[in-house]
Amino acid sequence: MSALRTSRVGARLALAATALTVTALALTGCGSSSSLEQPAATGGATGSSGTITIGSQAYYSNEIIAEIYAQALEGAGFTVDRKFNIGQRDAIVPSLQNGTISLTPEYTGNLLQYFDKSTTATTTEDVYAALKKALPEGLSVLDQASATDQDSYNVTAAFAAQHNLKSIADLANVPNLVLGGAPELEQRPYGPTGLKDIYGVTVSFSATADTTVDELVAGGIQLADVYSADPSIKTKNLVTLEDPKGLFLASHVVPLVNSSFPADAADVINAVDAKLTPEGLIALNVESKVDQKSTKDIAASWLKANGLG
């Protein structure tokens, strides 16, 4: 303060400068220097600014992975808010971009096609590399898991035997095919247009959504889009058709985050994905669909079994 007293400015300016200095000290005195360097949006594990909000699609398998992420983060000391069953990708991505959520489980191939419909990448590593480049500013992905849960075209075992079907290409000789799946499948690159362009297969489309497998078994549709980790493929004796021309991109589980996701939480999520295998994901889905266990219990058991809980 002696410098202020000897300043050439008047006493009134000296008092104002003193007040400003005291105010600045009051604002910074309660926190450490590290708290000033860390943006509020990526704060610590507790408090409103440090809460990590996790979203999930309206899909039971996606919710299980989201719950595993949530419990792993809570075990590491982070505060987590859950906003599950938001909807499909068309709702999830805007939720990340507007900050409603900061983390969600995604799938590399389908996510890449969401941002780049003309992509030519098909293999695991090429898809992952292309995805990182295709993401808009503010979004990024963490490590991908070996676990896959991608779209696949399935028929009943009886229908496959009747028409000698092993590959999607074999469908070109089958008339009057009706494809069933989620409503958005009709507009996806791997939907009716992709079947026609890549394999020469003509289909009509039925938006069967949650009843897809039941409709397939009942004969209401002849071809069904079923996620590859869905236990009903085995329990309903379905045949997954081979995809030699890469209509479906490799699609591995991958965490999608926005810029508010704390950097120190990434290691926690990457450790989860390192343990999440294709067989393991199917087993998780069986616990949900067949054993009727709760998402919370499934996640807790998986974390404990994999040394993460």
C-alpha positions in Angstrom: 0.0 0.0 0.0 3.0 2.4 0.4 3.3 2.6 -3.4 -0.3 3.9 -3.5 0.4 6.4 -0.9 3.3 7.9 -2.8 1.5 7.8 -6.1 0.9 11.0 -8.0 -2.8 10.4 -8.1 -5.1 11.8 -5.4 -6.3 10.2 -2.2 -9.6 9.2 -3.7 -8.0 7.1 -6.4 -5.8 5.5 -3.7 -8.8 4.5 -1.7 -10.5 3.0 -4.9 -7.4 1.0 -5.7 -7.2 -0.4 -2.2 -10.9 -1.5 -2.4 -10.3 -3.3 -5.7 -7.3 -5.1 -4.2 -9.2 -6.2 -1.1 -12.1 -7.4 -3.3 -9.7 -9.5 -5.5 -8.1 -11.0 -2.5 -11.4 -11.9 -1.0 -12.5 -13.7 -4.2 -9.2 -15.7 -4.4 -8.4 -16.2 -0.8 -10.9 -19.1 -0.2 -9.4 -21.3 -3.0 -6.1 -22.7 -4.0 -4.1 -21.7 -7.1 -5.1 -25.0 -8.7 -8.8 -24.2 -8.5 -8.2 -21.1 -10.5 -6.5 -23.0 -13.2 -9.3 -25.6 -13.5 -12.4 -24.4 -15.5 -15.6 -24.6 -13.6 -17.2 -26.9 -16.1 -14.5 -29.5 -15.4 -14.4 -29.1 -11.6 -13.7 -31.8 -9.1 -15.7 -34.8 -8.1 -18.2 -33.0 -5.9 -20.4 -29.9 -6.1 -22.7 -28.8 -8.8 -19.9 -27.8 -11.2 -18.2 -31.1 -10.6 -21.1 -33.4 -11.3 -20.7 -35.7 -14.3 -24.1 -36.2 -16.0 -24.3 -39.5 -17.9 -27.0 -40.2 -20.5 -28.1 -43.3 -22.3 -30.1 -44.3 -25.3 -33.5 -45.8 -25.0 -32.0 -49.3 -25.2 -31.4 -51.6 -22.3 -27.9 -52.7 -23.3 -26.8 -49.0 -23.6 -28.3 -48.3 -20.2 -26.3 -51.1 -18.6 -23.0 -49.7 -20.0 -24.0 -46.2 -18.8 -24.7 -47.6 -15.3 -21.3 -49.3 -15.3 -19.7 -46.0 -16.2 -21.7 -44.3 -13.5 -20.8 -46.7 -10.7 -17.1 -46.8 -11.8 -16.9 -43.0 -11.6 -18.7 -42.9 -8.2 -16.3 -45.5 -6.9 -13.4 -43.2 -8.0 -15.0 -40.3 -6.0 -16.9 -38.4 -8.6 -20.4 -37.2 -8.3 -22.7 -38.6 -11.0 -26.1 -37.6 -12.2 -28.0 -40.1 -14.4 -30.2 -39.1 -17.3 -31.0 -42.5 -18.9 -33.4 -43.4 -21.7 -33.1 -40.1 -23.4 -33.8 -41.5 -26.8 -31.8 -42.5 -29.8 -28.8 -40.8 -31.4 -30.8 -37.9 -32.8 -31.6 -37.0 -29.2 -28.4 -38.0 -27.5 -26.0 -35.9 -29.6 -27.8 -32.6 -29.1 -27.9 -33.4 -25.4 -24.2 -33.6 -25.4 -23.8 -30.5 -27.4 -26.0 -28.4 -25.2 -24.5 -29.7 -22.0 -27.5 -31.6 -20.7 -25.2 -34.6 -20.4 -21.4 -34.9 -20.6 -20.9 -38.6 -21.3 -22.8 -41.4 -23.1 -21.9 -44.9 -24.4 -21.9 -44.9 -28.2 -21.0 -47.3 -31.0 -18.2 -46.4 -33.4 -19.6 -47.4 -36.8 -23.1 -46.1 -36.4 -21.8 -42.9 -34.8 -19.4 -42.3 -37.7 -22.2 -42.8 -40.2 -24.3 -40.3 -38.3 -21.7 -37.6 -38.9 -20.3 -38.8 -42.2 -22.8 -40.8 -44.3 -20.3 -41.1 -47.2 -17.6 -42.7 -45.1 -15.7 -45.6 -46.7 -14.2 -46.9 -43.5 -15.3 -50.3 -42.5 -12.6 -52.0 -40.3 -12.3 -51.5 -36.5 -9.3 -49.2 -36.5 -10.2 -47.3 -39.7 -13.7 -46.6 -38.4 -12.3 -45.3 -35.0 -9.7 -43.1 -36.7 -12.3 -41.7 -39.1 -14.8 -41.1 -36.3 -12.3 -39.0 -34.3 -11.9 -36.8 -37.4 -15.6 -36.6 -38.1 -16.7 -35.4 -34.7 -17.8 -31.8 -34.5 -16.0 -29.3 -32.3 -16.7 -29.9 -28.6 -17.2 -33.6 -28.9 -14.6 -36.4 -28.6 -14.3 -40.1 -27.9 -12.3 -42.0 -25.3 -10.8 -45.5 -25.9 -13.0 -48.0 -27.7 -13.8 -51.3 -26.2 -13.4 -54.7 -27.9 -17.1 -55.2 -27.3 -19.3 -54.8 -30.3 -23.0 -54.3 -30.5 -23.8 -53.5 -34.1 -26.7 -53.8 -36.5 -27.0 -57.2 -38.2 -29.5 -58.7 -40.5 -31.1 -61.9 -39.2 -33.6 -64.4 -40.5 -35.2 -67.4 -38.8 -33.4 -70.7 -39.1 -36.3 -72.2 -41.0 -36.3 -69.3 -43.5 -32.5 -69.6 -43.9 -32.8 -73.3 -44.7 -35.7 -72.8 -47.1 -33.8 -70.3 -49.2 -30.3 -71.5 -48.5 -29.2 -68.2 -46.9 -25.8 -67.6 -45.5 -25.0 -64.1 -46.7 -26.9 -60.9 -47.2 -26.1 -61.3 -50.9 -28.2 -64.5 -51.0 -31.3 -62.4 -50.4 -31.1 -61.0 -53.9 -33.0 -64.1 -55.2 -35.7 -64.0 -52.5 -39.0 -62.1 -53.5 -41.3 -60.1 -51.4 -39.0 -59.4 -48.5 -40.2 -57.2 -45.7 -37.4 -55.7 -43.5 -38.3 -54.8 -39.9 -36.5 -52.6 -37.4 -36.5 -49.3 -35.6 -38.3 -46.5 -37.5 -35.0 -44.7 -38.2 -33.6 -47.7 -40.0 -35.6 -46.8 -43.1 -33.3 -43.7 -43.6 -30.0 -45.2 -42.4 -27.3 -45.9 -45.0 -27.5 -49.6 -44.2 -31.3 -49.7 -44.5 -33.4 -50.4 -47.7 -31.3 -48.1 -49.8 -28.0 -49.7 -48.8 -29.4 -53.2 -49.3 -30.3 -52.2 -52.9 -27.2 -50.3 -53.7 -24.6 -52.7 -52.2 -26.3 -56.1 -52.5 -29.0 -55.6 -55.1 -31.6 -56.7 -52.5 -35.1 -55.1 -52.7 -37.2 -54.9 -49.6 -40.2 -53.1 -48.3 -39.9 -51.7 -44.7 -41.9 -52.1 -41.6 -41.2 -50.1 -38.5 -41.4 -52.9 -35.9 -39.2 -51.3 -33.2 -39.4 -53.3 -30.0 -41.4 -56.1 -31.6 -38.9 -56.8 -34.4 -37.8 -60.2 -33.2 -41.4 -61.3 -32.3 -42.5 -60.2 -35.8 -39.7 -62.1 -37.4 -40.5 -65.3 -35.5 -44.2 -64.9 -36.3 -43.6 -64.4 -40.0 -44.8 -60.8 -40.2 -41.4 -59.8 -41.6 -38.7 -62.0 -43.2 -35.6 -59.9 -42.4 -34.8 -58.2 -39.1 -32.2 -55.7 -38.0 -31.1 -57.0 -34.6 -28.1 -55.8 -32.5 -25.4 -58.4 -32.6 -25.2 -58.6 -28.8 -28.9 -59.3 -28.4 -29.4 -62.6 -26.6 -32.6 -63.3 -28.7 -30.4 -64.3 -31.6 -29.5 -67.4 -29.7 -32.7 -67.9 -27.6 -34.9 -67.5 -30.7 -32.7 -69.6 -33.0 -32.0 -66.8 -35.5 -29.4 -66.9 -38.2 -27.2 -63.8 -38.6 -26.4 -63.3 -42.3 -22.8 -62.6 -43.2 -21.9 -59.2 -44.6 -19.0 -59.7 -47.0 -19.3 -56.2 -48.6 -19.3 -54.3 -45.4 -22.8 -52.9 -45.4 -22.5 -52.5 -41.6 -19.4 -50.7 -40.3 -17.4 -52.2 -37.4 -19.2 -50.8 -34.4 -17.5 -51.0 -31.0 -18.6 -49.6 -27.7 -17.0 -46.2 -27.3 -17.6 -43.4 -24.7 -18.6 -40.1 -26.3 -17.9 -37.0 -24.2 -18.2 -33.2 -24.5 -15.7 -30.6 -23.5 -17.0 -30.4 -19.9 -16.0 -34.0 -19.2 -13.2 -34.0 -16.6 -9.8 -35.1 -17.9 -9.1 -37.0 -14.7 -12.2 -39.1 -15.2 -11.2 -40.4 -18.6 -8.8 -43.0 -17.0 -11.7 -44.4 -15.0 -13.9 -44.9 -18.1 -11.0 -46.2 -20.2 -10.3 -48.9 -17.6 -13.9 -50.0 -17.9 -13.7 -50.3 -21.7 -10.5 -52.2 -21.5 -12.4 -55.0 -19.8 -15.6 -54.9 -21.8 -15.5 -57.8 -24.3 -18.0 -59.0 -27.0 -18.8 -62.1 -24.9 -19.0 -60.1 -21.8 -21.5 -57.7 -23.3 -23.7 -60.5 -24.4 -23.6 -62.0 -20.9 -24.7 -58.6 -19.5 -27.6 -58.5 -21.9 -28.6 -62.0 -20.9 -28.7 -61.0 -17.3 -31.1 -58.2 -18.2 -33.3 -59.9 -20.8 -33.3 -63.5 -19.6 -32.5 -63.3 -15.9 -34.4 -60.1 -15.4 -31.8 -58.6 -13.1 -31.8 -54.8 -12.4 -29.4 -52.6 -14.3 -27.9 -51.4 -11.0 -27.2 -55.0 -9.8 -25.8 -56.1 -13.2 -23.4 -53.2 -13.2 -22.2 -53.7 -9.6 -21.6 -57.4 -10.2 -19.7 -56.8 -13.4 -17.4 -54.2 -11.8 -16.6 -56.4 -8.9 -15.9 -59.4 -11.2 -13.5 -57.4 -13.2 -11.7 -55.9 -10.3 -13.1 -52.4 -10.8 -15.6 -52.3 -8.0 
